Amino acid sequence: MAKTVIKVENLIKTFGNRRVLDGINLEVYEGETFVIMGGSGCGKSTLLRHLIGAIKPDSGEVRIKDKDITQLDTHGMDEIKKRFGMLFQSSALLDSLSVEENVSLPLKEHTKLAPDIIKIMVKMKLGLVGLRGFENHMPSELSGGMKKRVGLARAIAMDPDIVFYDEPSAGLDPVVTAVIDKLMIDLSKKLLITSVVVTHDMNSVFRIADRIAMLHKGKILQIGTKEEIKNSTNPIVQQFIAGDVEGPIQFLTKGDDYLEHLTQ
Amino acid sequence: MISFIEQIGAFFRRPFEKALGELRLFLQVIYWIFVGPFVRKPFSWRSTANQMAFSGVHSVIIVFFVALFTGIVLAMQSAYQLVQFGVKSLVATLVAVSMARELGPVFTALVVAGRVGSAITAEISSMKVNEQIEALDTMAINPVRFLAVPRFLGLLVMMPCLTILADVMGMLGGFIIGYFSLKINPGLYMNMTVKFLLLKDIYTGLFKSMIFGVIIAIVGCYEGLNASGGAEGVGRSTTVSVVSSFILIILADCLLTGIFYFLNI
């Protein structure tokens, strides 16, 4: 049995009177790629923000390496943050800094390494994501896919144990998405990184995932391996995988209360 | 009656919350300058120097022109009155004292609020709406230390420098009118300037300008860090930043001038 790196217990979060997360329980094991999938507005981004400590829950625990991060102060949280990396949906590179400065930022801030060493480390990380020679480019000169790769290089700059990915394929074409997916697989195999990925791109889910959690309306419907999810008997999971309009997940207005809704 | 009071309360609630937030940000900045470097992590001197260049050096030309023309206008307007009393040489004194005590610091602050305060808010708020602030946070880099402290120090140091420039330029503007139009003897003009301009006139002005610098930096960073709502939010917070800086600068000016006047400083 692999070691548990992240353990979420009974996580509940309410915004206003809307319960966004309704009793989430999950475990992520060391070295695996764990995908959280679900429709827009199902709470998956909120769940990710709890995992990185950006939001405090109403109740429940988020344990990273046996430390309950919901109880930590800023200083303790900073120490945890140094052990993980995060790739943002919009890459979130600092516009005013060059590629090299972006990737070296966590190293400069958190280590006492000499500038020469940092320079070499940045080159290595950029090499890992296939962007050798782009050190002096500014983020505005890069395409969306390149920015994502720089963001990934920055996320792994500190040699983290865990990397979080927020919609890594958002806004990218299928080929670039495949490239990013391959990078994610490579990194987790080469550097033995535990990955937690939030996405709704089914192609990449089945490419990268070791295990998958399906989130729906703030609850986890099912957790399982790729095969278990593919062969799921849950109609919601099946509709989501197939991308059908008809099914238990309803978006289009139903006939019954439509007239009532219009005339109200 | 109660609902009327409630309405007044609701009207003042947002400005009050803002003031509280700005005060909290100010205290955080002070913490990161004086305490943070010893118990946590130092701020970056390099980025502070960059901010000094941006807020100070690049504002020189605009401050130069604004102050020069203010001095010219002030000389002409005061000459219009003083000539009637036959004491046109007092133009020199009037221009020097009003530039040093009032117009130098205030006009510089308004120019810098428009040029630098807006740029600070626009930059930080666009970072905020593009997840960059959140990214700093997840990298365990405190946004106040990383972004607000260099801007705060930059303005705190450069505002007095720009104000000295404005004072000198304003007096030069006055001199131009005094010499070419009022035909005041240049030696007399300078003598009248130096004789009646006291050291306290200059340092009260410089003290004011430092307070204005604090206001511009804190309001600019606060509005930036609390922006929301995409590109529209960036524009909105930039406008709010400049408008509230202007109001706070004038309020602080009134308060400080009152203190100096009644304490006879």
Interface residues (C-beta under 8 A of the other chain):
Chain A: I52 A54 H75 M77 D78 E79 K81 K82 F84 M86 F88 Q89 S90 A92 L93 L94 D95 S96 L105 P106 E109 H110 R154
Chain B: R40 K41 E123 S126 M127 N130 E131 Q132 E134 A135 L136 D137 T138 M139 A140 I141
